Amino acid sequence: MKLRASWRIGALIGAACLLLFVRCGAVAEPTPAVDNLADAPSSATDCIVVAGRRFQIGTRVVTWTEPGGYSAYREGKHFDRSEGLDGERRYGTRSGDPRSLAELREGVHQFVVHYDVCGTSRQCFKVLHDVRNLSVHFLLDVDGTIYQTLDLKERAWHATVANDRAVGVEVAHPGAWRSPLNADMRRWYSEDAAGWRMKYPAWLEETGVRTKGFVPRPDRPDFVSGVVQGKEYHQFDFTSQQYDALAKLIAGLNRALPRIDLAAPREGSGTVVDHVLPADELLRFDGVVGHFHVQENKQDPGPAFQWDRVLDDARRLRAR
């Protein structure tokens, strides 16, 4: 009787593991070569998922199917599951319901960069998914770890009028302020012997940052001041790890979805536009935009964001 019971338990565990493998394999199977891409092995941990296909981008990506990942597909809270599923979707369907890579390549032509005002990707997903019932395709943490929460065929809710044609990323960062080094800014930043560093407020009990002991330091030594939407803001820079990972993500997106050009909206002088774009101009643009290019009431990714650095690095990666 004990042997029979053990056999049944083993069979049930085996069936559950097989079911999990099949379910994840539907998303994580190797990608057929597309545009001279090498196949992405199923064991690779540096892949984004586009219409069920895996594209290697050369930096760590934690997908929604992995332990420690964040799934916007969940119809219920991610962190507090005591209430169970609520039946509410945090994402939608793109116009025409594109399912294939070819269909996505026709309609998706913008990548929207946000800062999350939460400081870490864990806190961002908690606020975005559990509190606001919203979504974004990617989260980029302070240590450069990328989290993908949805297949790019889905319409995430992050940038209002641009959602249908766009992919979005929330970059972990406390934000930008109208007055420099004010009390709120100092809750997030302090100086030590090595210079300015980002710190975590006392209320943020768990950071979720995967790199143990990682100290987030702005890529530049002092805060940056600049104009967004006609007003001056002050902001510490993003980390070098975030810039490196973001360049690889943008290059990978351009490879998978070529209409996402390696370009930002520019003035006639060549500088990046620092305000919201007219609706018709935004609709026509192919490339990388800030949240402030989409909505007049937004400032992200802020004046410190190094547009040329990211796009130049992405171009170099694509030229390899």
C-alpha positions as CSV (number, residue, x, y, z in Angstrom):
1,M,0.0,0.0,0.0
2,K,2.9,2.4,0.9
3,L,4.6,1.6,-2.4
4,R,1.4,2.2,-4.4
5,A,0.8,5.5,-2.5
6,S,4.4,6.6,-3.2
7,W,4.0,5.7,-6.9
8,R,0.9,7.8,-7.1
9,I,2.4,10.8,-5.5
10,G,5.5,10.5,-7.7
11,A,3.2,10.3,-10.8
12,L,1.3,13.4,-9.7
13,I,4.5,15.4,-9.2
14,G,5.8,14.2,-12.5
15,A,2.6,15.2,-14.3
16,A,2.6,18.6,-12.6
17,C,6.2,19.2,-13.7
18,L,5.5,18.1,-17.2
19,L,2.5,20.5,-17.4
20,L,4.7,23.4,-16.1
21,F,7.4,22.6,-18.7
22,V,4.8,22.5,-21.5
23,R,3.2,25.7,-20.3
24,C,6.5,27.6,-20.1
25,G,7.9,25.9,-23.2
26,A,5.1,27.5,-25.3
27,V,6.7,30.8,-24.5
28,A,10.3,29.9,-24.0
29,E,11.0,27.6,-26.9
30,P,14.1,28.4,-29.0
31,T,13.5,31.1,-31.6
32,P,13.9,30.2,-35.3
33,A,16.5,32.4,-37.0
34,V,15.0,35.7,-38.1
35,D,16.9,38.4,-39.9
36,N,20.2,36.5,-39.4
37,L,19.6,36.1,-35.7
38,A,21.1,33.0,-34.1
39,D,18.6,30.7,-32.5
40,A,18.1,31.4,-28.8
41,P,18.7,28.3,-26.7
42,S,15.9,27.5,-24.3
43,S,18.5,27.7,-21.4
44,A,19.4,31.3,-22.3
45,T,18.7,33.9,-19.6
46,D,19.2,36.9,-21.8
47,C,16.1,36.7,-24.0
48,I,13.1,38.9,-24.5
49,V,9.9,37.3,-25.7
50,V,8.2,38.7,-28.8
51,A,5.1,36.9,-30.2
52,G,6.2,33.8,-28.4
53,R,9.7,33.9,-29.8
54,R,12.9,34.4,-27.8
55,F,15.4,37.0,-28.9
56,Q,18.8,37.2,-27.2
57,I,19.9,40.7,-26.2
58,G,23.0,40.0,-24.3
59,T,21.9,41.0,-20.8
60,R,19.9,39.4,-18.0
61,V,16.2,39.3,-18.6
62,V,13.9,37.7,-16.0
63,T,10.6,36.7,-17.7
64,W,7.2,36.4,-16.1
65,T,7.5,32.6,-16.2
66,E,10.6,32.5,-14.0
67,P,10.8,32.3,-10.2
68,G,11.2,35.8,-9.0
69,G,9.7,37.3,-12.1
70,Y,6.7,39.6,-12.3
71,S,3.7,38.6,-14.4
72,A,1.2,41.1,-15.6
73,Y,-0.9,38.2,-16.8
74,R,-2.0,37.5,-13.2
75,E,-5.6,38.5,-12.6
76,G,-5.0,39.4,-9.0
77,K,-2.5,41.0,-6.7
78,H,1.1,39.8,-7.1
79,F,2.3,40.4,-3.5
80,D,-0.9,40.0,-1.4
81,R,-2.6,36.9,-2.7
82,S,-5.0,36.6,0.3
83,E,-7.8,38.0,-1.8
84,G,-7.3,35.5,-4.6
85,L,-7.9,36.3,-8.2
86,D,-10.1,39.3,-9.0
87,G,-10.8,38.6,-12.6
88,E,-9.3,42.0,-13.7
89,R,-6.8,42.1,-16.6
90,R,-4.0,44.6,-16.3
91,Y,-3.3,44.7,-20.0
92,G,-5.3,44.8,-23.3
93,T,-5.2,43.7,-26.9
94,R,-3.5,45.7,-29.6
95,S,-5.6,46.9,-32.5
96,G,-6.1,44.0,-35.0
97,D,-5.1,41.5,-32.3
98,P,-1.6,40.8,-33.8
99,R,-0.3,37.4,-32.7
100,S,2.6,36.8,-35.1
101,L,6.0,38.5,-35.3
102,A,5.2,39.8,-38.9
103,E,2.0,41.4,-37.6
104,L,3.7,43.1,-34.7
105,R,6.4,44.4,-37.0
106,E,3.8,46.3,-39.0
107,G,2.1,48.1,-36.1
108,V,4.6,48.5,-33.2
109,H,7.0,51.3,-33.8
110,Q,7.7,53.2,-30.6
111,F,9.5,52.4,-27.3
112,V,8.5,54.6,-24.4
113,V,11.0,55.2,-21.6
114,H,9.7,56.0,-18.1
115,Y,11.2,56.5,-14.7
116,D,9.1,54.7,-12.1
117,V,9.3,57.1,-9.1
118,C,9.5,54.0,-7.0
119,G,13.2,53.4,-6.8
120,T,13.2,49.7,-7.5
121,S,11.5,47.4,-9.9
122,R,9.9,45.4,-7.1
123,Q,8.2,48.4,-5.7
124,C,7.3,49.6,-9.2
125,F,5.5,46.4,-10.0
126,K,3.7,46.5,-6.6
127,V,2.4,50.0,-7.3
128,L,1.7,49.5,-11.0
129,H,0.0,46.0,-10.8
130,D,-1.3,45.6,-7.3
131,V,-2.4,49.2,-6.6
132,R,-3.1,50.9,-9.9
133,N,-4.1,47.9,-12.1
134,L,-1.8,49.0,-14.8
135,S,1.1,47.3,-16.7
136,V,4.3,47.8,-18.6
137,H,6.3,45.3,-20.7
138,F,9.6,45.8,-19.0
139,L,11.0,46.9,-15.7
140,L,14.7,47.9,-15.5
141,D,16.2,47.7,-12.0
142,V,19.0,49.8,-10.5
143,D,21.5,46.9,-11.0
144,G,20.7,46.5,-14.7
145,T,18.4,43.5,-14.3
146,I,15.5,43.6,-16.8
147,Y,12.2,42.1,-16.0
148,Q,9.7,41.3,-18.7
149,T,6.1,41.1,-17.5
150,L,4.2,40.5,-20.8
151,D,4.8,39.2,-24.3
152,L,5.2,42.2,-26.6
153,K,2.2,41.2,-28.6
154,E,0.1,42.4,-25.6
155,R,-1.0,46.0,-25.2
156,A,0.4,47.2,-21.9
157,W,-1.2,50.2,-20.1
158,H,1.6,52.7,-19.4
159,A,1.5,55.6,-21.9
160,T,-2.2,56.4,-22.8
161,V,-2.5,57.3,-26.5
162,A,0.8,55.5,-27.4
163,N,-0.1,52.1,-25.8
164,D,-1.4,50.5,-29.0
165,R,1.8,51.1,-31.0
166,A,4.4,51.1,-28.3
167,V,6.5,48.9,-26.0
168,G,7.3,50.4,-22.6
169,V,9.9,50.2,-19.9
170,E,9.8,51.5,-16.3
171,V,13.4,52.4,-15.3
172,A,13.9,52.2,-11.5
173,H,14.6,55.8,-10.3
174,P,13.2,58.1,-7.7
175,G,12.4,60.9,-10.2
176,A,13.2,64.6,-10.8
177,W,12.4,67.6,-8.6
178,R,11.8,71.3,-9.1
179,S,14.2,72.3,-6.3
180,P,17.6,70.7,-6.0
181,L,18.6,68.6,-3.0
182,N,15.3,69.2,-1.2
183,A,14.1,67.0,1.6
184,D,12.5,64.4,-0.7
185,M,15.5,64.2,-2.9
186,R,17.7,63.6,0.2
187,R,15.5,60.8,1.3
188,W,16.8,58.9,-1.8
189,Y,20.4,60.1,-2.0
190,S,23.3,60.6,0.3
191,E,27.0,61.1,0.0
192,D,29.8,58.9,1.2
193,A,33.6,58.7,0.6
194,A,32.9,57.6,-3.0
195,G,30.4,60.3,-3.8
196,W,26.7,60.4,-4.2
197,R,24.8,57.1,-3.9
198,M,21.1,56.2,-4.0
199,K,19.7,54.9,-0.7
200,Y,16.4,53.4,0.1
201,P,13.9,55.1,2.4
202,A,13.0,53.4,5.7
203,W,9.5,52.6,4.5
204,L,10.9,50.5,1.6
205,E,11.3,47.3,3.7
206,E,12.4,45.1,0.8
207,T,14.2,46.3,-2.3
208,G,14.1,43.1,-4.5
209,V,17.4,44.0,-6.1
210,R,18.9,40.7,-7.3
211,T,22.6,41.7,-7.1
212,K,23.4,41.3,-3.4
213,G,25.2,44.2,-1.8
214,F,24.7,46.4,-4.9
215,V,25.2,50.1,-4.3
216,P,23.3,52.2,-6.9
217,R,25.5,55.2,-7.9
218,P,24.5,57.8,-10.5
219,D,26.5,57.6,-13.7
220,R,27.6,61.2,-13.3
221,P,29.0,62.6,-10.0
222,D,26.5,65.4,-9.4
223,F,22.8,66.0,-10.1
224,V,21.8,67.3,-13.5
225,S,19.5,70.3,-14.1
226,G,17.5,70.8,-17.3
227,V,14.2,71.9,-18.8
228,V,11.3,69.5,-19.4
229,Q,7.8,70.8,-20.5
230,G,9.1,74.4,-20.1
231,K,10.1,73.9,-16.4
232,E,13.4,73.3,-14.8
233,Y,14.0,70.0,-13.0
234,H,16.9,68.6,-11.0
235,Q,17.7,64.9,-11.1
236,F,20.5,62.5,-10.3
237,D,21.5,60.3,-13.2
238,F,20.6,56.6,-13.7
239,T,23.2,54.0,-13.0
240,S,25.8,52.9,-15.6
241,Q,24.4,49.3,-15.3
242,Q,20.9,50.6,-16.3
243,Y,22.4,52.5,-19.3
244,D,24.3,49.4,-20.5
245,A,21.2,47.1,-20.1
246,L,18.9,49.7,-21.7
247,A,21.1,50.0,-24.8
248,K,21.1,46.2,-25.2
249,L,17.3,46.1,-24.8
250,I,16.8,48.9,-27.4
251,A,19.2,47.2,-29.9
252,G,17.3,43.9,-29.3
253,L,13.9,45.6,-29.9
254,N,15.2,47.2,-33.1
255,R,16.3,43.8,-34.3
256,A,13.0,42.1,-33.4
257,L,10.7,45.1,-34.4
258,P,12.7,47.2,-36.9
259,R,10.2,50.0,-37.0
260,I,11.4,50.9,-33.5
261,D,14.2,53.0,-35.0
262,L,17.4,53.9,-33.1
263,A,16.4,57.5,-32.9
264,A,14.7,60.1,-30.7
265,P,12.6,63.1,-31.6
266,R,15.0,66.0,-32.5
267,E,14.8,69.7,-32.9
268,G,16.3,71.3,-36.0
269,S,19.4,71.9,-33.9
270,G,19.8,68.2,-33.3
271,T,18.9,68.3,-29.6
272,V,16.3,65.9,-28.3
273,V,12.8,67.5,-28.0
274,D,12.2,68.4,-24.4
275,H,8.4,68.6,-24.5
276,V,5.3,66.8,-25.5
277,L,4.9,66.1,-29.3
278,P,1.9,67.3,-31.3
279,A,-0.5,64.3,-31.7
280,D,0.1,63.9,-35.4
281,E,3.9,64.1,-35.1
282,L,3.9,61.6,-32.2
283,L,1.7,59.2,-34.3
284,R,4.2,59.3,-37.2
285,F,7.4,58.9,-35.2
286,D,9.3,55.6,-35.4
287,G,11.8,55.2,-32.5
288,V,12.4,55.9,-28.9
289,V,10.4,58.5,-26.9
290,G,10.2,59.6,-23.4
291,H,7.0,59.6,-21.5
292,F,7.1,63.4,-21.6
293,H,6.9,63.2,-25.4
294,V,3.6,61.4,-25.0
295,Q,1.9,63.4,-22.2
296,E,2.2,67.0,-21.3
297,N,1.8,66.3,-17.5
298,K,4.9,64.0,-17.5
299,Q,8.6,64.7,-17.0
300,D,10.1,61.2,-17.3
301,P,12.7,60.0,-18.0
302,G,13.9,63.5,-16.9
303,P,16.7,65.9,-17.7
304,A,19.5,63.6,-16.6
305,F,18.6,60.8,-19.1
306,Q,21.5,60.4,-21.6
307,W,19.7,60.0,-24.9
308,D,22.8,60.1,-27.1
309,R,24.7,57.6,-25.0
310,V,21.9,55.0,-25.0
311,L,21.2,55.4,-28.7
312,D,24.8,55.5,-29.8
313,D,25.5,52.3,-27.8
314,A,22.5,50.6,-29.3
315,R,23.7,51.5,-32.8
316,R,27.1,50.1,-32.1
317,L,25.5,46.9,-30.8
318,R,23.3,46.6,-34.0
319,A,26.4,47.2,-36.2
320,R,28.2,44.1,-34.9
